[in-house]
Amino acid sequence: MNRNKVSIPAALMLLGSLHAGASAQDRSELDRQLYTSPAALLTGGVSGLRTGSFEGGPQDNCSIYLRGISALRGESSPLWVLDGVPLSSMPDINVYDIESIEVLKDAAATALYGSRGASGVILISTSRPGEEGSSLSIDSNTGLSSPLKAATGLRSGLVHNHSLRLSSQKNKSLFRLSASLRSEALPVPGTFDGDCNVSALFEARASAKVRFGTLTLFNVGSSSESSVADYGQASLAAMALRPEAFPSESREGWMADYDNDASQYRLSNASYLSVNLGQRLSFRADAGIDYRTRNSFIWFGNGTLKGKATNGDASAITHTEILASVRPSLSWKTHFPGEGRLELSAAAELNWSAGKDNNMNGSDFFTHELRAKGLNIAASKTRINYSSYELFDMAAILKADCSFGDFATVSAILRPDWTPRYDDAVPVIYGGINALAKILPRLTLQAGYGRTGSQFKVPGTRFGEYVNGAPEVDSKLSYFYEALDRSLVREWTAGAAFEIVSGRADISARYFRRHSDDSFSAFCFGKKSESSYLWVKSSRSEFFRRSAGLTGSGVEADLNFVLMDRSALRWTLSANACLSEVLVTDIADSDSFAPEIGGGLVTNANVTGQKVSSFLGYLSDSDGNLKDLSGDGRIGDADKRILGNPFPGIFGGAKTALRAGRITAEADFDWAAGFEIADLGAMLAEHPEYKALSSQYVRNGDYLRLARLSLGYRFALPKGCPLKSASISLSAGNLLVLSAYDSWNYNPDCFGRNLSLSGLDYGSYPSARKFLAGIKIGF
């Protein structure tokens, strides 16, 4: 399938490609000092893509939705692929090492990734040395981070980003070694975030027909951000910004004694071997491993009586995950008259993944101890002590690409997937077909259909987090129980691209309609021994099943303009927008309400015919009194109504760049409308007894943001200067936010880690405005 890739430093813009739903993201060097993750580079730049933070804290993984929710349970996060190797989550990579980012949205393209492609695929290609010889570059910037909205208890702090890259290319080999260091003082006093990345790339040509290479990434991160824990747990953000929840004499003590320290270690590797077997036949093998562990320690207290020293009133959380994969493939190419080309490929893929969570809670953490100290908040959600999973899957892949010059292209994929523990000998079939045709010199039409999916294993101890009414499992027997949550996605797309003015202006639009069948199947792998009361392993038996259906549809549009193009002056503008909604089309009655999030509070519901994860609660009058809509004289379930939805109905972004000689100026915007935010922090402070949302606390969340404004200057170096290049820059992030939501965060946790937490502001971390000055030099 034809995919367009863009060199990030050099490209000015690219129309979102119609080819297989691929969109290659264009970003300049000026982005790198403000945007420190691949997800941040994508924000506002790809139609149909929305990014957010789980909890607002910078150390947390971003949540990313492509065209909305793709599954009722679990996450709807895209698959990340680094240099051809799939990862367990977004890579921790120095953004200066990224050459291009390609986003696959259509199921006709993501079918290539089978049971991992339902929520889209993001491909990252790292940079290689471009010239013979050696080079050294240093990027360094520093500045100030300050709260987006002033509030008592918040502060401004220093930000540092430093990067060094050494690369060399000589004869038949090349290498690149890079390191980066980032440190940021966060708006809440006493909190910080930082990490260190090291990467090593090596490629060599063993002969005229054989090439091999390897990329290794190592990341160490640490933070003391005291961001947001599960509902009902306090955060320093809530403590600093919700003084009404604390007696005046205890608030300062809480802020001094509450800590949430986290550390992360991650090692990722992507390797390949390429062999040219002839003029038309080639072989390639990709293999990789991705290991990540994150430790978090939360405690209240000081000295030796309580706190970290004795594990009193504390919670230690460890999360570990690993993914290993290998993919050998054969590819055959030929050409035929009329500039036609045919490429056929066959591949096999093996994936093994495993993970575990270990949560160890201290005595009565966040319960009576908190209330005794004056914290006015509901009881915390019960934590699972231990859970783990292991999953093995394999696939065969057949792929064909046929092009007829510049006039038409047809691409097809067929991929059977096996998950041996569950599928036995019966594979799940995924596939897709995509066709393009240029019917006029400036008009191209596209149509496609694809079937892709997602799956993940659920330990027996976590059934209740994914489906209501699931049988409870004795913790001593949980080893014998597990579930497979599998989604099958069918998607149809149709689009058109029109070149308004050759090389100066173009527009594309695409319609998509997607249906997801979500199946939760629980199994038992044990039975009582015939000779004793002990349980022993046995063959698999299914004892519980639940299914649901979602239908999403929408329209994406991309615009690109070259407003001015002269010898020393170039001005460009690109914009995108997406109009979409996801409806619940099939669901069991007991699944209609999302799981409670603590203290008996249920905020989100999935009701047939309504938007997924809609807010559910009571209507209130102008005085804040709950309305008795049923007329039975009491406030109960019969009075609940849909109050809003946390997912924007329309969103998009824009980018403009002006280059005049050695000066470059750039600005990025993003916006969203048609969604609501549930202000749980305010509700719990004023009405801790509420067991459902009130419309009084469901706010309009629409916003428009000037995400980035940057100015750069490249110096003219005299002859004989030891430097190859030198430039300086000034950047501002979150410079201006116009929002209907009056809080310290313009977009608080609107894209939570699951549907039962979507759109809930229960103390999300304050957004920050950043000002940075940077210098870049090359040798």
C-alpha positions, -999 to +999 in steps of 0.1 A: +000+000+000+014+033-010+022+054+021+036+089+021+064+097+045+077+132+053+111+143+065+101+162+096+129+188+095+126+196+058+089+193+050+066+223+051+033+205+049+015+174+034-020+168+025-034+140+046-028+111+021-057+091+008-035+062+003-047+035+027-057+062+052-021+072+059-012+106+072+024+116+075+029+142+102+050+173+093+069+190+121+099+213+121+129+215+143+112+244+163+087+219+176+112+198+194+120+220+223+083+223+234+070+189+223+089+163+241+070+131+231+057+117+198+021+121+209+027+158+215+041+162+180+008+148+166-015+171+187-037+192+163-018+180+132-037+149+121-074+150+112-094+125+133-067+123+161-072+135+196-047+134+224-051+139+261-035+129+294-048+101+317-044+123+348-029+156+336+005+148+350+034+150+324+048+116+334+017+097+325+012+081+291-010+101+268-043+087+257-048+089+219-081+083+200-082+080+163-118+085+151-131+080+186-138+049+207-132+016+190-142-008+218-165-006+248-141-021+273-104-014+280-085+012+261-089+024+225-052+033+220-034+029+187-006+005+181+029+021+181+055+007+156+091+019+158+113+011+128+090-018+119+087-033+154+055-031+174+057-017+210+036-021+241+029+017+243+041+050+230+080+049+227+101+069+251+123+084+224+142+116+220+120+136+196+152+149+178+158+113+166+124+111+148+126+114+110+089+109+103+056+099+119+029+082+098-006+076+110-028+048+096-065+054+103-084+033+078-091-004+086-081-011+050-046-003+061-046-013+098-058-048+089-021-054+082-017-055+120-047-078+127-057-081+163-036-050+172-049-025+146-085-017+156-076+017+171-052+027+144-015+025+140+013+051+144+045+043+126+077+061+137+109+061+116+141+073+132+166+094+114+198+082+097+230+102+089+225+118+055+261+124+044+295+107+044+316+116+074+309+124+110+288+151+127+279+163+162+249+184+171+238+199+204+203+212+211+198+230+244+169+251+257+157+263+290+129+284+302+100+289+326+069+269+332+040+287+349+004+277+357-020+284+329-044+299+354-033+316+385-043+300+418-033+301+454-006+275+461+007+272+426+042+283+414+064+288+384+095+267+378+124+261+355+124+238+325+155+222+309+157+202+277+192+192+264+201+168+236+233+156+220+237+135+188+268+120+174+265+103+140+288+089+113+285+073+079+315+057+062+317+032+034+292+004+042+281+013+077+266+041+098+258+047+134+241+073+155+244+078+193+222+103+210+213+113+246+188+137+260+180+150+294+148+167+305+138+183+338+107+203+347+096+219+380+058+214+380+032+240+391+024+224+424+052+232+450+075+202+457+068+184+425+090+177+395+092+155+364+122+145+343+138+117+323+169+107+305+169+090+270+198+072+254+196+056+219+221+038+197+216+030+160+238+009+139+234-002+103+259-021+080+261-036+046+277-070+049+277-074+011+260-060-020+229-081-011+229-082+027+221-054+051+214-054+088+207-029+116+197-024+151+182+004+172+183+003+210+165+028+233+169+032+271+148+055+292+150+064+329+123+087+343+114+099+377+088+123+391+072+135+423+041+149+407+014+139+431-010+140+402-043+123+404-049+088+417-082+069+414-114+087+423-116+094+460-079+098+465-064+132+471-038+148+450-016+178+457-034+196+428-067+191+446-052+202+479-037+233+464-067+244+444-097+232+464-092+249+498-129+246+505-123+208+510-099+214+539-101+231+573-076+260+572-054+245+599-048+212+582-044+221+545-007+233+547+002+202+567-014+179+541+006+196+513+038+192+533+033+155+542+017+140+511+041+125+485+037+105+453+071+094+439+073+075+406+102+060+386+103+043+352+128+021+334+123+011+298+144-008+272+133-011+236+151-027+206+143-029+169+165-050+146+163-061+110+181-082+084+175-075+047+187-099+019+184-092-018+177-126-034+175-114-069+163-087-092+127-091-081+128-111-049+139-099-014+138-112+022+135-091+054+132-101+090+123-077+118+126-085+155+123-066+187+116-064+224+100-037+245+104-039+283+090-014+307+086-012+345+071+017+365+071+020+403+050+044+423+051+051+460+024+072+476+024+080+513+012+104+539+032+113+569+068+120+580+094+109+603+095+072+613+061+069+628+044+070+594+054+073+558+079+057+536+103+045+563+077+021+578+053+017+549+026+031+571-004+047+554+012+041+520+006+025+487+033+009+466+024+002+429+045-017+404+035-021+368+056-042+344+050-051+308+070-068+280+064-074+243+086-095+220+080-100+183+095-114+152+084-110+116+101-126+085+088-117+051+093-123+014+086-097-013+084-100-051+082-070-074+077-066-111+069-039-136+046-040-167+039-017-196+024+017-189+045+024-158+026-003-139+040-020-109+030-051-089+043-061-055+034-093-037+046-102-002+041-130+023+050-129+060+046-146+093+044-128+126+049-141+162+041-119+192+045-127+229+034-102+256+032-103+293+026-080+322+017-077+359+005-052+384+013-054+421-004-029+444+004-030+481-017-008+503-008+004+538-033+005+566-065+024+558-048+046+533-071+073+520-100+063+542-106+072+579-070+087+582-078+112+555-112+122+570-097+125+604-073+150+589-102+170+576-104+159+539-140+162+528-141+135+501-157+101+495-140+068+502-114+055+478-119+028+452-108-006+464-075-016+448-066-049+433-036-064+450-021-084+422-029-093+386-009-106+356-013-118+321+005-136+293-006-138+257+009-154+226-004-149+191+008-156+156-003-146+121+002-152+084+001-122+062-005-119+024-003-085+008-006-072-028+000-037-042-008-029-078-004+005-094-012+017-130+011+046-132-003+078-117-039+068-126-050+040-102-038+020-073-053-011-057-040-026-024-052-058-007-044-075+026-053-109+041-042-118+076-054-149+096-045-145+133-042-173+159-042-170+197-035-206+205-048-206+241-083-195+228-085-201+190-073-237+189-070-244+152-095-218+140-080-185+130-096-151+131-096-136+096-087-099+091-083-082+058-087-051+037-089-036+002-083-001-009-085+015-043-076+050-057-084+064-091-074+098-106-105+106-127-094+141-135-059+157-136-066+173-102-092+150-087-085+116-070-112+094-056-107+067-029-128+038-015-118+011+010-131-016+033-113-033+061-117-058+090-093-054+119-095-060+156-080-058+191-077-083+219-062-084+254-062-109+283-080-100+315-069-118+348-097-133+369-093-107+396-101-079+372-134-091+356-155-065+373-134-037+358-144-047+323-180-059+326-208-055+351-223-087+365-193-109+359-190-137+384-167-129+414-136-151+416-121-162+449-087-145+450-071-178+460-085-194+428-079-164+405-050-183+389-074-206+372-096-178+357-091-154+329-109-137+301-102-126+265-117-093+255-118-092+217-131-065+193-138-070+156-140-038+136-155-034+102-150+000+085-160+015+051-143+047+038-148+069+008-128+101+000-117+126-025-087+149-029-087+179-051-057+201-061-072+236-063-040+253-076-012+231-087+015+230-060-002+258-041-036+247-027-053+214-022-081+199-001-091+164+008-122+149+026-130+115+038-162+098+051-158+068+074-183+044+090-172+019+115-189-009+135-172-026+164-184-060+179-170-062+214-169-097+230-159-105+266-155-142+272-144-156+306-129-190+310-119-214+338-087-235+334-091-255+366-113-280+384-115-298+418-094-328+420-113-361+421-091-373+450-091-342+471-107-308+476-077-291+459-080-274+425-059-286+396-053-274+361-077-287+334-088-280+298-104-246+291-141-242+298-162-211+291-185-200+318-194-164+310-198-143+279-210-107+272-211-087+239-218-052+228-218-032+196-206+004+188-211+023+155-190+053+147-192+076+117-178+109+107-161+132+081-124+143+081-111+172+061-076+185+054-066+218+038-032+230+027-022+263+012+011+279+000+001+316+006+034+330-007+064+314-024+092+336-035+130+332-036+135+341+001+100+341+014+076+312+019+043+313+039+022+281+043-010+272+061-025+238+068-057+230+087-078+199+096-112+191+111-131+160+121-169+157+127-177+124+144-198+105+169-198+070+183-232+054+193-240+024+214-260+000+191-261-032+211-256-038+248-268-060+276-290-044+302-265-051+330-237-036+309-256-003+303-241+014+334-204+018+337-187+004+369-188+027+399-157+048+405-158+048+443-183+056+470-211+042+450-208+070+424-217+061+388-211+089+363-210+074+328-235+051+311-237+032+278-273+032+266-285+019+233-290+048+208-269+072+229-234+083+225-209+060+242-199+069+277-226+096+282-229+114+315-258+101+336-273+119+366-299+142+379-312+175+366-311+204+390-329+237+393-313+272+394-308+268+432-290+234+428-319+213+440-323+179+423-355+175+403-380+148+410-389+140+374-408+108+381-431+125+406-428+098+432-417+122+459-381+110+461-348+113+441-339+079+427-329+060+395-361+069+378-351+106+378-317+101+361-312+115+326-284+118+301-265+151+309-238+153+283-209+135+267-171+138+272-161+132+236-160+162+212-184+162+183-160+183+163-123+190+167-093+199+147-061+220+144-041+244+122-005+252+115+011+282+098+048+288+090+066+318+076+101+316+064+119+348+054+155+343+046+172+330+078+141+338+100+114+313+107+081+319+125+055+292+133+022+288+151+001+258+160-036+258+170-060+231+182-096+233+192-126+211+202-163+217+206-195+198+214-185+181+247-189+184+284-167+180+315-180+167+349-165+188+377-164+162+404-140+182+425-165+209+429-194+185+434-176+165+461-165+196+480-201+210+481-221+177+481-201+147+492-233+128+498-242+127+461-242+092+445-248+105+410-239+135+389-259+167+390-264+188+359-252+217+380-216+202+377-216+192+341-199+221+322-193+230+286-157+220+277-153+238+243-119+254+238-095+271+213-058+269+221-027+286+207-006+255+214+027+269+202+043+301+189+080+299+178+106+321+163+139+309+150+170+324+134+198+306+115+232+323+115+253+328+084+287+313+094+320+328+081+345+306+061+368+287+083+343+285+112+345+252+130+307+251+132+286+236+103+254+253+116+241+275+144+207+287+152+187+302+181+150+301+189+122+314+212+091+294+218+059+297+239+035+268+246-002+271+257+003+308+252-035+315+249-064+293+258-100+304+253-123+279+271-159+277+283-147+256+312-137+277+342-110+256+359-073+255+363-071+230+334-087+238+300-090+201+292-089+181+324-086+143+320-112+143+292-097+112+277-094+089+306-079+055+306-113+038+304-149+047+297-159+049+334-135+077+340-139+097+307-144+134+311-141+135+349-123+164+365-115+151+400-084+170+406-065+168+373-030+183+372-029+220+363-020+229+327+012+249+323+023+277+300+059+274+289+085+299+276+117+285+262+149+299+247+171+275+227+203+271+208+214+245+183+249+240+170+264+215+146+300+204+141 
